[in-house]
Amino acid sequence: MKKRFIFIVGFLLCNFCFGSIVIQNEALFGVKLTHYENCFDISDSEKNTIGFTFGALTNCMWEFGTKNTEIPFHFMTGVCVGMMENSFSFGVPIVFEFSVAKFDKLTMELVFNNNPGVFTMLGGYCNFYYFGSLDLVLSRKDRKWFFGGAGIGFVTSGYSNIYEGYGKQENIFGALGLHVVVGLRFP
């Protein structure tokens, strides 16, 4: 057990020494589907709506192994804050980057972004959300400074309360659309 602990701490320290701080901004332009049900509102107890939505997140992350440009895989994690519709969000981004192609001065990567967190609605309640995206991102070959790309993004959130003998209150939100990523990697 002691050897495993020392190995994990040593591995993290080595990665810390060879990593970078990343500031990443994301935006989602998509189509949303909302399902609302309220057993206590007899006049309008259930409705489904479709519309357009916009969401934005700002991530402050640590990227492990940034300076090693030969490895085809990189990992980032940190904290994020953002906004979607009428709510603010706080989350933990977990980002996996895979090198797809290397050109003269650019590197193309496939980036898979997982972002679980909490929405804080203006009405005063909180609920969990999941924000995921798959993007194609271009950056400098040495993986320093600016990067950007686009792909497809998905967000879902909701809550459901069941009242025995009455029914349920439910509000489920989902969106799918264009996801745009722009960021800055500090060497």
Secondary structure, DSSP 8 states (H G I E B T S, - for coil): -HHHHHHHHHHHHHHHHT-EEEEEEEEEEEEEEEEEEETT-STT-EEEEEEEEEEEEEEEEEEETTT-TTSSEEEEEEEEEEEETTEEEEE--EEEEEEEEE-SSEEEEEEEEEEEEEEEETTS-EEEEEEEEEEEEEEETT--EEEEEEEEEEEEEEEEEEETTTEEEEEEEEEEEEEEEEEEEE-
